[in-house]
Amino acid sequence: MSRFAKAMARANRVLAENLADGLATYRRANGETIAGVPYGLDLSFEVYKEGDQLPKSVKAVEIPVAQVPTYQRGDEIVIDGKTWEVLSQLTDDGDFRQLEVG
């Protein structure tokens, strides 16, 4: 890994820890658990589905790709004792992934 990549990974980790809403537990459908995942919760994220004229409001959780490199529908994110089921991916910039949850 290059020095730049290491510096960016370190900066992303610091930003995620300081700007996150808290720490969540990511539970894969196969039972694997990843604890201490920084997250951002957005209860009114607006998306446009193909063919729709108006935006739809969905619930979204943003997590770092470095800690949760893959996801699948049916995985769960546990935040403060509440379990959210992963429905789909909304955005992914390579550093952070925003998932629609329900």
N, C-alpha and C positions, 0 to 999 in steps of 0.2 A: 504494500500500500504506500502510495506517495506521501510526502510530507503534507501536501495540500489536502489530500483525501483524509489524512489523519486529523489535520486541523479542523476540517469541515465536520467530521464525525464528532470531534470533541465539542465544537461550537453547537452543533445540533443537540447533543446530549445536555449541555448546560442550559440552552434555551428551553428544551422540553421540560427539564426539571423545574425551572424557575417560572415559566409561563403556563404550565399545565394547571388544569382544574384539580388535579390530584393524581393518585395512583390507582390503577385498576388491575384486575386479574383477567387475563385472556385465556379462555378455555376452548380448546379445539374440540371438534365433534368426536375425535378419536379418544378424548380424555386427557390429552397432554395439556398441562397448565403452565402459563407464563405469568408469574407474579411481578408486581411492581412496575407495571407499564404506565408511563405518563399518558394522560389523555386530555382531550378537550371535548366537552359535550355541548352540542348545539341543538336545542329543542325545536328550532324553527328554520332549518336550512331549506332554501328554496331551490327546486330543480325543475328543469323543463324536460319532459319526456318527449321523444320524437312524435310529432304530429299534434301535440298539445298546444293550445293557444295561450293558456294561462299557467303560471308556475304552480307547482304542488309543494306544500310544506311537509318536510320529513324530519325525523330525528336523526342526527349524525354524531358519530364519535370519531375524532381524529387521533391516530396513534402513530408512533414512529416506526418506519419500515425496518430500521436496524434491529429493533427488538421483536417485531412480529413480521418476518419477511414474506409470509404467505398467509392467505386467509381462504375460507370457503364459506358458502352459505350454510347456516346452521351452527357456526361457531358462536360462542357466547362471550360477552364482556360483562364482568361483574363490577359494578360501581356502587360503593356504599351500601352493599347488601342487596341491590336491585340488579337483576339479570336482564341484559339486553341481548336479543338474538340478532346476529349479523344477517342482513338481507341481501345487500349488494354493495359494490364499490361505487362511490360518487366521484372521488378525485384521487390521484396519486402523482405526486411530483418527484418521486424517487426518494425523498427524505421522510415525508409524512403521507399517510393514506387516510382518507376520510371514508368511513363506512356508514351506509344506511343501516339503522337498527330499529327494531320494533319490539 
